[in-house]
Amino acid sequence: MIFSAIPGLLFGQSTVGDSLSTARSVDGSYISWKEHLIDDPVTSGVPFSGSDGLVMGDLDLDGIDDIVSVHESDSTYDSSVPGEAPDAMGHVRIAFGSENPNKWVNITLAEGKEASAAEDAAIADVNGDGFPDIMVAAEVSHLIYFQNPGENIRTLPWERLILPMTQGRGSYIRVFLADLDGDGLPEAIAPNKGAHMPAVEDYRRSTAVSIYKFNEDPLVGSNWSEIELGFFSSPRNSEPVDIDGDGDLDIIVGSTGEKRIILFENVDPKNLTFIEHAIGVYGQSTGGFNMKFLDLNGDGRLDIIGAAAQRLAWFEQPADIDHTWISRTIGSFLPDTMTGFEIDDINGDGFIDIIAGSYSKGPRMGDGDVTVEDKLGRIGWFENPGVLEKQWIRHDISRRKRGMYDKFIARDLDDDGDTDFIATRGNSYPYDGVFWLEQLRTATRKPAFERARERDSPEMPLPK
């Protein structure tokens, strides 16, 4: 293996993060990115890893959004059998924000088996007391509800309940809180993907996508009931969205085992009655693991952005929702995978762009013997050309030996008028955790990425 003596060069090629950025904002400034740490296992002294889900909300009602992050902490155990992983761990963390985007107060909300392989989180005022509560999906294996105490929330314990009908039943990778029936209180919507590490037999069987509704006190297990919407092969998503524009929330399901998405149309909100529609796609289909919804082509109907065959694509909604949706490619990170992504106008030209991350396939606890041709951890963004018939422009930010960038949230965190991103990084202990990317705009070109740590998993070039 040949390493160059010139900083920023590897194998004779410039590494992605050290390459001078060519991306430009609408005013002609060059766009680059600076990494800032929010929560990590080294400075916190808490040995979390496998950082995945991320959600933001003003938990303490101080006018500043806080961050709930979940961490699988699963690099040393095999949890393929639900409920039979004695060493299963996990962490749920809260980062309380301040007016300074580099000052956060981090606490652990839950750890150990009650947060076993915590994968996703949702925030809403569940009990109607005015304070946002939290629901977490634990991949091994349940949904768990945390009730905001309303005062001294950084120090007081949050009362909690594992929903009894989910405990030991399967594997939960996504959860959403939304008011589906219009009564002012949210329901939980979650897919049960069946097994944490699915084998062939797990894909052959179907597991439920369900709505979980409560009456009276949500801390009492018997007050919760389950409504099963449908059964699918390894369902991993069930997002509430008004996809048909009729004023109530429908649910879009993603089945990775069947590599398709399904619409459950909300036809009677008061009675939570849904009609299932198969979404037929012309072109590359999607398993719907991550999806974003927006009217990309300006026809008044929500389209879907999702990953298709390791590429990012958008799916045009037809005038009749039962007709064929058209799939169009946005771009790819090949040979790297496509994991989490977020939409926002990054360069200020009035068009929605997309930032995305990939999932390195090497060892989780060390950099390993990987090459530029392997699937590595990448961050990049796709610039909307403004005319959708044209090709989107990819701008690479960073490519490391290790990194899983699972979730991004767009915010102007430093209040300077441009979009920054809060994100999680996993698959790379001790570099896992929560960070934010500050968008920098300069008159001259700078390296695409300025890392926060002096020592990190090595930056890599693009494949040849």
N, C-alpha and C positions, 0 to 999 in steps of 0.2 A: 504494500500500500504506500503510495507516494503522497506526501504532504508538502505543499508549497511553503517556502519560507516567507512568502509575501502575505501579510495579514489579509484575511478575507478571501484567500484563494485556497481551493482544495481540488486535488486532481487536475490542477492547471486551469480550473474554472472558478469564476467568482461565485461565492455562495449567495443565496437568494437575499438574505437579510442585509448583506454588505454591498449588494449591487445598488448603484445609484438609481433612484426612482425616476420613472418617466411619466408617472401619473400627474395630471394637472387639474386644478380646480377651474371653475368657470371664469375666475379673474386672472388666470394664467399662472398662479402660484403652483409650485411643485408640492405634491402630497407625499408625506412619509409618516411613519408611525412610531410612537414611543410607548414602551411597555411600563406599566406601574403595577406593583403588587398590592393586592387588597387583603388576601388571606392565604397563607401557605404553611405547610407543616413545620418548617424550620423555625421561622420567627415566632409562630404561635406555640410551639412546643407540644402540639397535638398531632399524633401520627396518622393523620388522615391521608388518603390517596384515592386515585380513581375518580377524580372530580368530574361530575356529570351535569345534573340539572341545575338550573339557575332561574330565579324569579325575583322580581322587585316590587316593593310596595312600602307605603309609609306605615310601618308597624306601630310606632310609638306616637304617631300623629303630631310630629314636630315640624311637618311641612317638608321634610327631606326623605327621599326614598331610601329604604334599607334593602339589603340583599339576603335572600335565603338561598343557600347552596347545599347540595347533597353530594356525598362522596362515598363510592362503593367500598373502598378500602378492602378490595378483594383479590389482591395480588398473590395471596398465599394459600387460598383454599379452593377446593372444588365443590361448588354448590349446585351441582346439576340436579340433585333430588330435592324438591321443595320440602322445607321443614326439617331436613336432615343434614344440616351443615353446622356442626357444633362450634366451629371456629368462626362462623360468619360474623363479620363486623360491618361497620358503616358509621357515618357521621352526618348529622344535620347541623349546619352552622348558620349563624346570623351575623352579618356585618352591618352594624348600625352606622349610617352615614352622618356627615357633618357638612358645613359649608365649604370645608376644604376637601377636595376630591382625593387627597392623599392621606386623610386622617379618618380611620375607621376603628370602631370598637367591635372586636370579634368575640363571640361566645359560642359555646356548644349547646345546642338545643336538645340533641339526643345522640347517643352513641351505642355501640354494641348491637345485640341481636334485635332490639326494637327498631333499629335503623339498618338492619342487615341488607347490605348491598343497596343502600338508598340511591335511587335512580332519577327521581323527578319530584317536583314540588309545585304546589299551587297556593295562591293567596286569595282569600275572600273573607268577608264578615259572615261567618257561618251561623253564629248564634244570635245575630241581630243586636249586639250591644254597642255597635259603633266601632269596634276595634277589629282589625284584620286578623284572621286566624290562618292556620297553615294545614294543608293536607300533603302527605308524602307517600309516594309509591316506593315500596321496598321490593327489590327484585327477588329477595328470599325472605319471606314472601307474604306480603299483606299491604293494606292501606292503613295508615295511621294518622289520626286527627290530633292536632295540637291547638289548644284553646288559649288565646291571648289573655293574660291575667288583667290587662287594662291599666295597670300601674306597676312601676318598678320592674318593667318587663325584661330588663337586662340582668336582674338578680333573682327575681322570684321564679319558682318552677312553673312551667306551663302544664296544666292538666292535660291528659292525653288518653286516647282510646284507640286500640287496634280494632278496626271493624271486624266483628266476629265471623261474618260470612266470607271474609277474605283470608283469614289466618290459616296458614298451612295448606292452602288450596291450590296454589299455582305460583305465578310469577308476574309481578306488576311493574311495568317499565315506564308508563305514563299515567298522569292523573290531571284532571281539569276540574275546576269549580265554576259553575255557571248556573244562572237562574233559568231553567228550561221551561218551567210551568208558570212563570210570571207572578209568583206569590211573594216576591221580595227576598227570598232566601235561596241560596245556591244548592244545587245538587252536585254530587261528585260523579264524574264520568271517567271510566277507566277500562282498558283492555287487559284481559288476563292472557298472557302469551303462553302459559302452560308450564314451561320449564325454563329455568335460568340459562341453562346451556343445552338447547334443544338438540336431540338426536333425531334420526330419520323417523322413528315411531312417534315422536312428538309432533312432527309436521303432518303426519297422517291423521291425527285426531284434531277435533275442533274444540276451541275454548271460547268462553263468552266475552263479549263486550257488554258492559253493564252500566246502568244508572243506579246510584246509591242515594236514596232519599231518607230523610229523618223527620220525625215528628217530636216536638217538644225538645227535651234536653239532648243535644248531640253527644254528650259524654256518657250516655247510657246506651249500651250496645243493643239492647232489645228495641230501641227506638229507631234503628236503621232497618231499611228493607232494600232488597235488590230487585231491579227490573232488568231482565236479560234482553238485550236488543237483538242479538244474533250470535251465531257461532262460526268461527273462522279458524284457519290454519295460522297459528302464531300471530294473532293480531297485536300490533305494537303502537297503535295510535287511535285516538277517538276524539277528535277536536270539535268543540262546539263553535259553530259559525252560521250566520244567516246566509247560506249559500244561494238561496233562491230569491232573496230580497223581499220576503213577505212580512218582515217585522218580528219573526220569532227565530229562536236558535235551532238549527238543524245539527246533525252530527256527521262528520266525515271520518270513516274508519279506514285505517291502513292495515292490510294483511300482508306481511312479508312472506309468509309461506305460500300464498297464492299470487303474490306480486300484483296486487290490484288494490283499488280503493273503492269504497262503497258509500253511498249517501243514505242516511236515515232522515227522511223529511218529517219535520215536526208538523203534523196535521191537526192535532188537538192538544195544545199546550197544557190546558187545565188538567187533562187526564193522562198526560205524557204518552200520547199515542203517536207512533211513528210508522211511516211506510218505507220499506227498503227499496232502493233503486241501485241497480248495477251501473257503475260508471264505465262505459266502454271507451277505450282510448285508441285512436289511430296513431301509430308510431310507437315509440318506446313507452312502455307502461311504467308505473311506479308502485312500490310497496307502501308508500305513504308514511315512512318512518318519521320524517320531518316534513312539514308543509307550511307554506305561507299563503295567504289569500289576499288578493287585490285585483282591481280592474286594470290589468296591464295594458290592454289595447283600447281602452276608452269607450267600450260599447255599452257600459252600464251594468255589466254582469261581472261577478267576481270570478277570476281565474285562479288557478292553483300553481304554485311553484313547488317543485319537489325534486328529489334525486331519482334518476332513471338510468339504470345500467352504468352506475358510477359517474354519470354525468348529471349536471344540473339542467332542468328543463322546465318549461311552463306549459300548462295545459289549458287550452282555450275553452271556456264554457260555451256550449251552443245555445241557440235561442230556445230550443226545447231540451230540457235537462236530461231527457232520456235518449237524446241523439248522441252521436259520437263526439267526444272531446278530441281536439287536435293537439298532439304533442310536438313541441318545438324546442330544439336544443339551445341552451344558453352558453354552456361551456363545461370544461372538465379540468381536473387536476392530474389526470392520468400520468404515471401509473399510480398516483396516490388516490385514495378513496375520497368520497364526499360525505361528510357527516353533518355537522350543524351549520346553519346559515341564518342570516338576518337581512332584512330589506330596509333601505333608507336611501335618501338622496345624499350620497357621500360627497360628490364634487360640486354640489350647489347649482346644477344646471336645470333643476326642475323635474328630472326624471329619476325614477327609483332604480338604485343600484343594489347589488347583493354582495355581502361579505360572507365567506364560507371557510370552513376548516376541514381537515382530514384526520384520519385515524392511523397512526403508525402501527405496523404489524410486528415489530420486533419485541424483545423482552421488555417487561414493564419495570424491572428493577435495575436495569443497566442498559447502556447504549448498544451493546452487542455488535456482532460482525455484520453490519448492514452496509449496503452500497447505495449509490445515487439511483440505481435502477429499482430499488425496493420501494414498498409502500411506506412512506414517511409522514411525519406530522407537518402539514402545511397550512398556512393562512394566506388568503388572497382575496381580492375583490374583483367583481365583474362590472364593468362600466356599461351602462345602458346607452346604446348608440343613438337613442332618440327616435329612430325609425326601426321598428321591430324586424323588418326584413333584412337588416344589416347584421353583421356579426358583433356580438358583445366583445368588449375588450378586456382581457384578463390582466390584472396587475398583481404580481406575487409580492407578498410581504415578508414571509419567513418560511423556511423549510428546515426542519430539524430531524435528527435521528429518531427522537422520541417526542410524542405529543398526540393527544386526542382532544380536538377542539369541538366540544359537543354542543355548546350553547353560546349564542351571542345575543346581547340586548343593546339596541341603539339608544344612546343618550348623549346630549351635549353636557357631559359631566363637568367640564371646567367653565361652562357658560361663556365660551368665546365665539359662538355663532356657527360652529361646524359640528359635525357628527363624530362622536367618539363611540367606543363599544366596550361594554362590560362582558367578560367571557370566563369560561372555565377551561382548565387544562388538566387532562388526566393521562394515564398510561406512561407516566414519566417521573415517578417518585425519585428524589425528593423535590421535584420541580412542579408537582401538581398544585392545584389551588384555584383561586379566583384572582383575576387581574383586569386591568382596563387598558385599552389602547387609545392613546391620545393622538388625535389627528393633528399633524403639524403641517403648516403651509408656509413655504419659504420662497424667496425670490430665486434662489439657486438650488440645484439638485443636491439632495442628501441621500445617504444610504436609506434603503426602504424601511429598515427596522432598527430601532435602538432598544436593546434588551435591558431588563431591569436588574438581572443578576450578573455579577462578575463572572461566575462559573455556571454553565448550563450545558444541556445536551448540545452537541456541536451543530452549528449551521451547516447546511449542505447545498451544493449546486442543484440546478435542475438536471433531469436526465438528458443525455445527448439525443 
